Amino acid sequence: MFTRAIVRLPCRNLKEGLSSADLGIPLYEEAFSQHGKYISALKKLGIDVTILDSDEQYPDSVFIEDAAICDREFAVITRPGALSRRGETEGMKEVLGDFFNHIEIINQSGTLEGGDVMKVNDHYYVGISARTNHKGADQLIRVLNDYGLTGEKVRLAKMLHLKTGISYLDNDYILVSGELAESRQFSKFRKIIVDPHEAYAANSLWINGKVLVPEGFNDTRRKIEKAGFETLTLDTSEFRKLDGGLSCLSLRF
């Protein structure tokens, strides 16, 4: 169960963010409204939400999940693989220091973004992608081992981030799409396969008994409900234009 989350408000410079989606320019006012509804949903699910001010220097900074990894006893400040996003971790030590006594940092030469990190109980999967390299993943796994946790790397050929194509829900269920659907690394899980035309919905988010699902992906929502989960849909269309999804918008712990 999660009790806390940290979010960062979208900035007016959002339209300058990185994107491969080719879905148009994100609209700030609409994104701000969608972000507000996301915060409201977290609060309704029992989460105490810390809201950070927007940062006009970094258009992608609303995707705060990439800046840190939070566990029960510690947090890790990442080192984003996208050069334009490196500065997003500035100030995170002070922010996280309000919640954690132990804060680790990914060092130079290693790159790591939180979108490539998926936790399942006491084990972590770390995607090797265009944004996260082996050195960054190895550093994180060493940190995990120091705290009695385990981790393993997952090679990605096509996806931006690991959690672009997979989400752990609960009770050994994973929501999975694309190149990860047949991966042997996830063969022990009960799979809910996301159809290619709804691939974006593979980034859904389990929060305290409910699954947040992006609005407009009804086939995936029905599959999740058939597996026994309650769902709540949220419009993330403006963030989708920047390759961002539901998990990207918060740090949860």
NUMARLO-735528 format. One record per residue (C-alpha): residue number from 0; residue in three letters; x, y, z. Coordinates in steps of 0.1 Angstrom, whole numbers, plus 5000, padded with zeros to 4 digits. Layout:
<atoms>
+-----+-----+------+------+------+
!   k !   r !    x !    y !    z !
+-----+-----+------+------+------+
! NUM ! Ala !    X !    Y !    Z !
...
+-----+-----+------+------+------+
</atoms>
This chain:
<atoms>
+-----+-----+------+------+------+
!   k !   r !    x !    y !    z !
+-----+-----+------+------+------+
!   0 ! Met ! 5000 ! 5000 ! 5000 !
!   1 ! Phe ! 5011 ! 5035 ! 4992 !
!   2 ! Thr ! 5007 ! 5064 ! 5017 !
!   3 ! Arg ! 5026 ! 5092 ! 5000 !
!   4 ! Ala ! 5033 ! 5106 ! 4966 !
!   5 ! Ile ! 5054 ! 5135 ! 4952 !
!   6 ! Val ! 5043 ! 5153 ! 4920 !
!   7 ! Arg ! 5056 ! 5183 ! 4901 !
!   8 ! Leu ! 5032 ! 5207 ! 4884 !
!   9 ! Pro ! 5035 ! 5210 ! 4846 !
!  10 ! Cys ! 5053 ! 5241 ! 4833 !
!  11 ! Arg ! 5041 ! 5265 ! 4807 !
!  12 ! Asn ! 5071 ! 5255 ! 4786 !
!  13 ! Leu ! 5057 ! 5220 ! 4783 !
!  14 ! Lys ! 5055 ! 5222 ! 4745 !
!  15 ! Glu ! 5093 ! 5221 ! 4744 !
!  16 ! Gly ! 5095 ! 5186 ! 4760 !
!  17 ! Leu ! 5109 ! 5155 ! 4743 !
!  18 ! Ser ! 5086 ! 5135 ! 4722 !
!  19 ! Ser ! 5085 ! 5107 ! 4696 !
!  20 ! Ala ! 5047 ! 5104 ! 4697 !
!  21 ! Asp ! 5038 ! 5127 ! 4668 !
!  22 ! Leu ! 5005 ! 5135 ! 4684 !
!  23 ! Gly ! 5007 ! 5173 ! 4683 !
!  24 ! Ile ! 5018 ! 5200 ! 4707 !
!  25 ! Pro ! 5006 ! 5196 ! 4743 !
!  26 ! Leu ! 4983 ! 5223 ! 4756 !
!  27 ! Tyr ! 4994 ! 5237 ! 4789 !
!  28 ! Glu ! 4960 ! 5246 ! 4803 !
!  29 ! Glu ! 4946 ! 5212 ! 4794 !
!  30 ! Ala ! 4977 ! 5195 ! 4808 !
!  31 ! Phe ! 4973 ! 5215 ! 4841 !
!  32 ! Ser ! 4937 ! 5204 ! 4844 !
!  33 ! Gln ! 4945 ! 5168 ! 4837 !
!  34 ! His ! 4973 ! 5169 ! 4863 !
!  35 ! Gly ! 4950 ! 5183 ! 4889 !
!  36 ! Lys ! 4925 ! 5155 ! 4883 !
!  37 ! Tyr ! 4954 ! 5130 ! 4887 !
!  38 ! Ile ! 4963 ! 5146 ! 4921 !
!  39 ! Ser ! 4927 ! 5144 ! 4932 !
!  40 ! Ala ! 4925 ! 5107 ! 4922 !
!  41 ! Leu ! 4956 ! 5100 ! 4943 !
!  42 ! Lys ! 4942 ! 5118 ! 4973 !
!  43 ! Lys ! 4909 ! 5099 ! 4970 !
!  44 ! Leu ! 4929 ! 5067 ! 4971 !
!  45 ! Gly ! 4944 ! 5076 ! 5005 !
!  46 ! Ile ! 4976 ! 5092 ! 4993 !
!  47 ! Asp ! 4992 ! 5122 ! 5010 !
!  48 ! Val ! 5004 ! 5142 ! 4980 !
!  49 ! Thr ! 5034 ! 5166 ! 4981 !
!  50 ! Ile ! 5031 ! 5191 ! 4952 !
!  51 ! Leu ! 5063 ! 5207 ! 4939 !
!  52 ! Asp ! 5063 ! 5239 ! 4919 !
!  53 ! Ser ! 5067 ! 5238 ! 4881 !
!  54 ! Asp ! 5102 ! 5243 ! 4867 !
!  55 ! Glu ! 5103 ! 5262 ! 4834 !
!  56 ! Gln ! 5139 ! 5253 ! 4828 !
!  57 ! Tyr ! 5129 ! 5217 ! 4823 !
!  58 ! Pro ! 5098 ! 5210 ! 4801 !
!  59 ! Asp ! 5098 ! 5173 ! 4810 !
!  60 ! Ser ! 5101 ! 5178 ! 4847 !
!  61 ! Val ! 5064 ! 5170 ! 4853 !
!  62 ! Phe ! 5075 ! 5134 ! 4847 !
!  63 ! Ile ! 5090 ! 5133 ! 4882 !
!  64 ! Glu ! 5091 ! 5095 ! 4883 !
!  65 ! Asp ! 5123 ! 5096 ! 4862 !
!  66 ! Ala ! 5142 ! 5117 ! 4888 !
!  67 ! Ala ! 5141 ! 5092 ! 4917 !
!  68 ! Ile ! 5133 ! 5058 ! 4930 !
!  69 ! Cys ! 5116 ! 5055 ! 4964 !
!  70 ! Asp ! 5115 ! 5024 ! 4985 !
!  71 ! Arg ! 5105 ! 5020 ! 5022 !
!  72 ! Glu ! 5138 ! 5028 ! 5038 !
!  73 ! Phe ! 5157 ! 5047 ! 5011 !
!  74 ! Ala ! 5155 ! 5068 ! 4979 !
!  75 ! Val ! 5178 ! 5069 ! 4949 !
!  76 ! Ile ! 5184 ! 5100 ! 4929 !
!  77 ! Thr ! 5187 ! 5090 ! 4893 !
!  78 ! Arg ! 5209 ! 5104 ! 4864 !
!  79 ! Pro ! 5186 ! 5108 ! 4834 !
!  80 ! Gly ! 5199 ! 5095 ! 4801 !
!  81 ! Ala ! 5184 ! 5125 ! 4782 !
!  82 ! Leu ! 5209 ! 5154 ! 4785 !
!  83 ! Ser ! 5181 ! 5180 ! 4785 !
!  84 ! Arg ! 5167 ! 5163 ! 4816 !
!  85 ! Arg ! 5198 ! 5160 ! 4837 !
!  86 ! Gly ! 5190 ! 5191 ! 4857 !
!  87 ! Glu ! 5157 ! 5177 ! 4869 !
!  88 ! Thr ! 5174 ! 5160 ! 4898 !
!  89 ! Glu ! 5186 ! 5193 ! 4912 !
!  90 ! Gly ! 5169 ! 5199 ! 4945 !
!  91 ! Met ! 5156 ! 5163 ! 4948 !
!  92 ! Lys ! 5179 ! 5155 ! 4977 !
!  93 ! Glu ! 5163 ! 5183 ! 4998 !
!  94 ! Val ! 5128 ! 5172 ! 4987 !
!  95 ! Leu ! 5134 ! 5135 ! 4995 !
!  96 ! Gly ! 5152 ! 5144 ! 5027 !
!  97 ! Asp ! 5118 ! 5152 ! 5042 !
!  98 ! Phe ! 5108 ! 5116 ! 5039 !
!  99 ! Phe ! 5140 ! 5095 ! 5038 !
! 100 ! Asn ! 5171 ! 5092 ! 5061 !
! 101 ! His ! 5190 ! 5073 ! 5034 !
! 102 ! Ile ! 5194 ! 5088 ! 5000 !
! 103 ! Glu ! 5216 ! 5073 ! 4973 !
! 104 ! Ile ! 5228 ! 5088 ! 4941 !
! 105 ! Ile ! 5236 ! 5074 ! 4907 !
! 106 ! Asn ! 5271 ! 5085 ! 4897 !
! 107 ! Gln ! 5286 ! 5098 ! 4865 !
! 108 ! Ser ! 5289 ! 5074 ! 4835 !
! 109 ! Gly ! 5258 ! 5056 ! 4848 !
! 110 ! Thr ! 5224 ! 5067 ! 4835 !
! 111 ! Leu ! 5191 ! 5057 ! 4850 !
! 112 ! Glu ! 5155 ! 5069 ! 4847 !
! 113 ! Gly ! 5127 ! 5058 ! 4870 !
! 114 ! Gly ! 5105 ! 5049 ! 4840 !
! 115 ! Asp ! 5129 ! 5019 ! 4835 !
! 116 ! Val ! 5124 ! 5006 ! 4871 !
! 117 ! Met ! 5096 ! 4983 ! 4881 !
! 118 ! Lys ! 5093 ! 4969 ! 4916 !
! 119 ! Val ! 5076 ! 4936 ! 4924 !
! 120 ! Asn ! 5075 ! 4929 ! 4961 !
! 121 ! Asp ! 5113 ! 4930 ! 4971 !
! 122 ! His ! 5126 ! 4925 ! 4936 !
! 123 ! Tyr ! 5133 ! 4951 ! 4909 !
! 124 ! Tyr ! 5133 ! 4949 ! 4871 !
! 125 ! Val ! 5155 ! 4975 ! 4855 !
! 126 ! Gly ! 5152 ! 4982 ! 4818 !
! 127 ! Ile ! 5183 ! 4988 ! 4796 !
! 128 ! Ser ! 5171 ! 5014 ! 4772 !
! 129 ! Ala ! 5181 ! 5045 ! 4754 !
! 130 ! Arg ! 5178 ! 5063 ! 4787 !
! 131 ! Thr ! 5192 ! 5037 ! 4812 !
! 132 ! Asn ! 5225 ! 5021 ! 4806 !
! 133 ! His ! 5242 ! 4990 ! 4822 !
! 134 ! Lys ! 5264 ! 5011 ! 4845 !
! 135 ! Gly ! 5233 ! 5029 ! 4859 !
! 136 ! Ala ! 5214 ! 4997 ! 4863 !
! 137 ! Asp ! 5243 ! 4980 ! 4880 !
! 138 ! Gln ! 5247 ! 5009 ! 4904 !
! 139 ! Leu ! 5210 ! 5006 ! 4913 !
! 140 ! Ile ! 5212 ! 4969 ! 4918 !
! 141 ! Arg ! 5242 ! 4973 ! 4942 !
! 142 ! Val ! 5222 ! 4998 ! 4962 !
! 143 ! Leu ! 5192 ! 4974 ! 4963 !
! 144 ! Asn ! 5215 ! 4946 ! 4975 !
! 145 ! Asp ! 5228 ! 4968 ! 5003 !
! 146 ! Tyr ! 5193 ! 4971 ! 5016 !
! 147 ! Gly ! 5185 ! 4934 ! 5013 !
! 148 ! Leu ! 5166 ! 4937 ! 4980 !
! 149 ! Thr ! 5173 ! 4922 ! 4946 !
! 150 ! Gly ! 5173 ! 4933 ! 4910 !
! 151 ! Glu ! 5178 ! 4922 ! 4874 !
! 152 ! Lys ! 5182 ! 4939 ! 4841 !
! 153 ! Val ! 5158 ! 4937 ! 4812 !
! 154 ! Arg ! 5170 ! 4945 ! 4777 !
! 155 ! Leu ! 5148 ! 4966 ! 4756 !
! 156 ! Ala ! 5150 ! 4968 ! 4718 !
! 157 ! Lys ! 5121 ! 4991 ! 4709 !
! 158 ! Met ! 5105 ! 5007 ! 4740 !
! 159 ! Leu ! 5114 ! 5041 ! 4755 !
! 160 ! His ! 5112 ! 5028 ! 4790 !
! 161 ! Leu ! 5105 ! 4995 ! 4807 !
! 162 ! Lys ! 5072 ! 5007 ! 4821 !
! 163 ! Thr ! 5062 ! 5019 ! 4786 !
! 164 ! Gly ! 5053 ! 4982 ! 4780 !
! 165 ! Ile ! 5047 ! 4966 ! 4814 !
! 166 ! Ser ! 5030 ! 4974 ! 4848 !
! 167 ! Tyr ! 5028 ! 4953 ! 4879 !
! 168 ! Leu ! 4993 ! 4954 ! 4893 !
! 169 ! Asp ! 4989 ! 4930 ! 4923 !
! 170 ! Asn ! 4985 ! 4893 ! 4931 !
! 171 ! Asp ! 5011 ! 4883 ! 4905 !
! 172 ! Tyr ! 4993 ! 4900 ! 4876 !
! 173 ! Ile ! 5012 ! 4921 ! 4851 !
! 174 ! Leu ! 4998 ! 4942 ! 4823 !
! 175 ! Val ! 5022 ! 4938 ! 4793 !
! 176 ! Ser ! 5025 ! 4946 ! 4757 !
! 177 ! Gly ! 5048 ! 4944 ! 4727 !
! 178 ! Glu ! 5083 ! 4930 ! 4730 !
! 179 ! Leu ! 5078 ! 4922 ! 4766 !
! 180 ! Ala ! 5047 ! 4900 ! 4762 !
! 181 ! Glu ! 5067 ! 4869 ! 4754 !
! 182 ! Ser ! 5097 ! 4876 ! 4776 !
! 183 ! Arg ! 5109 ! 4846 ! 4796 !
! 184 ! Gln ! 5118 ! 4870 ! 4825 !
! 185 ! Phe ! 5081 ! 4875 ! 4831 !
! 186 ! Ser ! 5069 ! 4840 ! 4825 !
! 187 ! Lys ! 5060 ! 4834 ! 4861 !
! 188 ! Phe ! 5034 ! 4861 ! 4862 !
! 189 ! Arg ! 4997 ! 4860 ! 4852 !
! 190 ! Lys ! 4997 ! 4882 ! 4821 !
! 191 ! Ile ! 4971 ! 4906 ! 4809 !
! 192 ! Ile ! 4981 ! 4912 ! 4773 !
! 193 ! Val ! 4975 ! 4947 ! 4759 !
! 194 ! Asp ! 4966 ! 4947 ! 4722 !
! 195 ! Pro ! 4990 ! 4966 ! 4700 !
! 196 ! His ! 4964 ! 4993 ! 4692 !
! 197 ! Glu ! 4961 ! 5000 ! 4729 !
! 198 ! Ala ! 4998 ! 4997 ! 4737 !
! 199 ! Tyr ! 4998 ! 5031 ! 4756 !
! 200 ! Ala ! 4975 ! 5016 ! 4782 !
! 201 ! Ala ! 5002 ! 4991 ! 4793 !
! 202 ! Asn ! 5013 ! 5020 ! 4815 !
! 203 ! Ser ! 4985 ! 5018 ! 4839 !
! 204 ! Leu ! 4990 ! 5022 ! 4877 !
! 205 ! Trp ! 4979 ! 5001 ! 4906 !
! 206 ! Ile ! 4972 ! 5023 ! 4937 !
! 207 ! Asn ! 4959 ! 5008 ! 4969 !
! 208 ! Gly ! 4935 ! 4983 ! 4954 !
! 209 ! Lys ! 4925 ! 5002 ! 4922 !
! 210 ! Val ! 4941 ! 5004 ! 4888 !
! 211 ! Leu ! 4943 ! 5038 ! 4872 !
! 212 ! Val ! 4939 ! 5034 ! 4834 !
! 213 ! Pro ! 4943 ! 5061 ! 4807 !
! 214 ! Glu ! 4910 ! 5072 ! 4793 !
! 215 ! Gly ! 4900 ! 5058 ! 4759 !
! 216 ! Phe ! 4915 ! 5024 ! 4761 !
! 217 ! Asn ! 4884 ! 5004 ! 4769 !
! 218 ! Asp ! 4896 ! 4970 ! 4758 !
! 219 ! Thr ! 4924 ! 4971 ! 4782 !
! 220 ! Arg ! 4902 ! 4984 ! 4810 !
! 221 ! Arg ! 4878 ! 4956 ! 4805 !
! 222 ! Lys ! 4906 ! 4930 ! 4806 !
! 223 ! Ile ! 4919 ! 4945 ! 4839 !
! 224 ! Glu ! 4884 ! 4944 ! 4854 !
! 225 ! Lys ! 4879 ! 4908 ! 4842 !
! 226 ! Ala ! 4910 ! 4899 ! 4862 !
! 227 ! Gly ! 4893 ! 4912 ! 4893 !
! 228 ! Phe ! 4905 ! 4947 ! 4896 !
! 229 ! Glu ! 4885 ! 4979 ! 4901 !
! 230 ! Thr ! 4895 ! 5006 ! 4876 !
! 231 ! Leu ! 4895 ! 5044 ! 4875 !
! 232 ! Thr ! 4901 ! 5061 ! 4842 !
! 233 ! Leu ! 4920 ! 5094 ! 4838 !
! 234 ! Asp ! 4926 ! 5116 ! 4808 !
! 235 ! Thr ! 4963 ! 5118 ! 4801 !
! 236 ! Ser ! 4961 ! 5129 ! 4764 !
! 237 ! Glu ! 4983 ! 5159 ! 4768 !
! 238 ! Phe ! 5011 ! 5139 ! 4785 !
! 239 ! Arg ! 5008 ! 5112 ! 4759 !
! 240 ! Lys ! 5020 ! 5138 ! 4734 !
! 241 ! Leu ! 5053 ! 5138 ! 4753 !
! 242 ! Asp ! 5056 ! 5100 ! 4756 !
! 243 ! Gly ! 5044 ! 5102 ! 4792 !
! 244 ! Gly ! 5019 ! 5080 ! 4811 !
! 245 ! Leu ! 5002 ! 5076 ! 4844 !
! 246 ! Ser ! 5032 ! 5062 ! 4863 !
! 247 ! Cys ! 5055 ! 5090 ! 4850 !
! 248 ! Leu ! 5036 ! 5117 ! 4869 !
! 249 ! Ser ! 5044 ! 5108 ! 4905 !
! 250 ! Leu ! 5068 ! 5092 ! 4929 !
! 251 ! Arg ! 5049 ! 5068 ! 4951 !
! 252 ! Phe ! 5059 ! 5052 ! 4984 !
+-----+-----+------+------+------+
</atoms>
